[in-house]
Amino acid sequence: MKPLTNSYEYFKTIITESMIIFNTITFLIYAYRVELSLTLENSISLGWIHIFTSTSILAISFIFDFIQ
């Protein structure tokens, strides 16, 4: 595999993959909502966090691509 030579691509990849991992891990909270006694209000807040991080992934990708 060829290493990334462009630092913008490297940082974009690290940031977006970290956010995707965060989203994936927090999706597991929904699966164990009852066991964790997660309230409806907490579930809604977690959903807004997912919306924010997903939107941030798109925005960060756009910003890094625009800079490049």
PyRosetta script that sets phi, psi and omega in degrees:
from pyrosetta import init, pose_from_sequence

init()
pose = pose_from_sequence("MKPLTNSYEYFKTIITESMIIFNTITFLIYAYRVELSLTLENSISLGWIHIFTSTSILAISFIFDFIQ")
pose.set_psi(1, 137.0)
pose.set_omega(1, -179.2)
pose.set_phi(2, -82.4)
pose.set_psi(2, 127.4)
pose.set_omega(2, 179.7)
pose.set_phi(3, -69.7)
pose.set_psi(3, 155.3)
pose.set_omega(3, 179.3)
pose.set_phi(4, -73.0)
pose.set_psi(4, 124.1)
pose.set_omega(4, 180.0)
pose.set_phi(5, -94.3)
pose.set_psi(5, -21.8)
pose.set_omega(5, 179.9)
pose.set_phi(6, -90.3)
pose.set_psi(6, 123.7)
pose.set_omega(6, -177.0)
pose.set_phi(7, -67.8)
pose.set_psi(7, -32.3)
pose.set_omega(7, 178.0)
pose.set_phi(8, -63.3)
pose.set_psi(8, -43.1)
pose.set_omega(8, 177.9)
pose.set_phi(9, -63.0)
pose.set_psi(9, -39.5)
pose.set_omega(9, 179.8)
pose.set_phi(10, -62.4)
pose.set_psi(10, -50.1)
pose.set_omega(10, -179.0)
pose.set_phi(11, -66.1)
pose.set_psi(11, -38.1)
pose.set_omega(11, 177.7)
pose.set_phi(12, -61.8)
pose.set_psi(12, -43.9)
pose.set_omega(12, -179.9)
pose.set_phi(13, -64.6)
pose.set_psi(13, -45.1)
pose.set_omega(13, -179.7)
pose.set_phi(14, -62.5)
pose.set_psi(14, -46.7)
pose.set_omega(14, -177.3)
pose.set_phi(15, -66.3)
pose.set_psi(15, -48.1)
pose.set_omega(15, -177.1)
pose.set_phi(16, -68.1)
pose.set_psi(16, -38.9)
pose.set_omega(16, 178.3)
pose.set_phi(17, -68.0)
pose.set_psi(17, -34.4)
pose.set_omega(17, 175.9)
pose.set_phi(18, -63.8)
pose.set_psi(18, -41.7)
pose.set_omega(18, 178.8)
pose.set_phi(19, -68.2)
pose.set_psi(19, -36.2)
pose.set_omega(19, 177.2)
pose.set_phi(20, -66.1)
pose.set_psi(20, -41.3)
pose.set_omega(20, 177.1)
pose.set_phi(21, -63.1)
pose.set_psi(21, -42.6)
pose.set_omega(21, 177.4)
pose.set_phi(22, -58.9)
pose.set_psi(22, -46.2)
pose.set_omega(22, 178.8)
pose.set_phi(23, -61.8)
pose.set_psi(23, -42.4)
pose.set_omega(23, -179.2)
pose.set_phi(24, -63.4)
pose.set_psi(24, -43.1)
pose.set_omega(24, 179.6)
pose.set_phi(25, -65.7)
pose.set_psi(25, -42.4)
pose.set_omega(25, -178.8)
pose.set_phi(26, -73.2)
pose.set_psi(26, -21.0)
pose.set_omega(26, 172.8)
pose.set_phi(27, -63.6)
pose.set_psi(27, -28.0)
pose.set_omega(27, 177.8)
pose.set_phi(28, -65.8)
pose.set_psi(28, -26.1)
pose.set_omega(28, 177.9)
pose.set_phi(29, -62.3)
pose.set_psi(29, -37.2)
pose.set_omega(29, 176.9)
pose.set_phi(30, -61.8)
pose.set_psi(30, -37.8)
pose.set_omega(30, -178.9)
pose.set_phi(31, -65.8)
pose.set_psi(31, -32.0)
pose.set_omega(31, -178.7)
pose.set_phi(32, -110.8)
pose.set_psi(32, 33.9)
pose.set_omega(32, -177.1)
pose.set_phi(33, -60.2)
pose.set_psi(33, -42.6)
pose.set_omega(33, -178.4)
pose.set_phi(34, -68.1)
pose.set_psi(34, -46.2)
pose.set_omega(34, -179.1)
pose.set_phi(35, -63.1)
pose.set_psi(35, -32.7)
pose.set_omega(35, 179.7)
pose.set_phi(36, -89.4)
pose.set_psi(36, 1.6)
pose.set_omega(36, -177.0)
pose.set_phi(37, 47.3)
pose.set_psi(37, 52.3)
pose.set_omega(37, 179.2)
pose.set_phi(38, -81.6)
pose.set_psi(38, 125.1)
pose.set_omega(38, -179.3)
pose.set_phi(39, -77.8)
pose.set_psi(39, 168.1)
pose.set_omega(39, 178.4)
pose.set_phi(40, -63.0)
pose.set_psi(40, -39.1)
pose.set_omega(40, 179.0)
pose.set_phi(41, -63.4)
pose.set_psi(41, -40.2)
pose.set_omega(41, 177.6)
pose.set_phi(42, -67.5)
pose.set_psi(42, -36.4)
pose.set_omega(42, 178.0)
pose.set_phi(43, -65.0)
pose.set_psi(43, -40.3)
pose.set_omega(43, 178.2)
pose.set_phi(44, -65.7)
pose.set_psi(44, -42.0)
pose.set_omega(44, 178.0)
pose.set_phi(45, -62.3)
pose.set_psi(45, -41.3)
pose.set_omega(45, 177.6)
pose.set_phi(46, -64.4)
pose.set_psi(46, -36.6)
pose.set_omega(46, 176.1)
pose.set_phi(47, -63.4)
pose.set_psi(47, -40.0)
pose.set_omega(47, 176.8)
pose.set_phi(48, -66.4)
pose.set_psi(48, -34.6)
pose.set_omega(48, 175.8)
pose.set_phi(49, -64.0)
pose.set_psi(49, -40.5)
pose.set_omega(49, 177.6)
pose.set_phi(50, -63.9)
pose.set_psi(50, -41.2)
pose.set_omega(50, 177.6)
pose.set_phi(51, -63.1)
pose.set_psi(51, -44.0)
pose.set_omega(51, 179.8)
pose.set_phi(52, -62.5)
pose.set_psi(52, -46.0)
pose.set_omega(52, -178.1)
pose.set_phi(53, -68.9)
pose.set_psi(53, -36.3)
pose.set_omega(53, 177.6)
pose.set_phi(54, -65.7)
pose.set_psi(54, -41.7)
pose.set_omega(54, 177.2)
pose.set_phi(55, -66.3)
pose.set_psi(55, -37.5)
pose.set_omega(55, 178.7)
pose.set_phi(56, -64.4)
pose.set_psi(56, -37.0)
pose.set_omega(56, 177.6)
pose.set_phi(57, -59.9)
pose.set_psi(57, -45.8)
pose.set_omega(57, 178.6)
pose.set_phi(58, -64.7)
pose.set_psi(58, -43.0)
pose.set_omega(58, -178.5)
pose.set_phi(59, -65.9)
pose.set_psi(59, -43.1)
pose.set_omega(59, -180.0)
pose.set_phi(60, -64.5)
pose.set_psi(60, -42.4)
pose.set_omega(60, 177.8)
pose.set_phi(61, -61.1)
pose.set_psi(61, -43.3)
pose.set_omega(61, 179.6)
pose.set_phi(62, -64.0)
pose.set_psi(62, -44.1)
pose.set_omega(62, -178.7)
pose.set_phi(63, -63.5)
pose.set_psi(63, -47.0)
pose.set_omega(63, 179.3)
pose.set_phi(64, -64.7)
pose.set_psi(64, -37.7)
pose.set_omega(64, 177.6)
pose.set_phi(65, -68.7)
pose.set_psi(65, -35.4)
pose.set_omega(65, 179.1)
pose.set_phi(66, -68.8)
pose.set_psi(66, -40.1)
pose.set_omega(66, 178.4)
pose.set_phi(67, -64.4)
pose.set_psi(67, -39.5)
pose.set_omega(67, -177.3)
pose.set_phi(68, -69.7)
pose.dump_pdb("model.pdb")
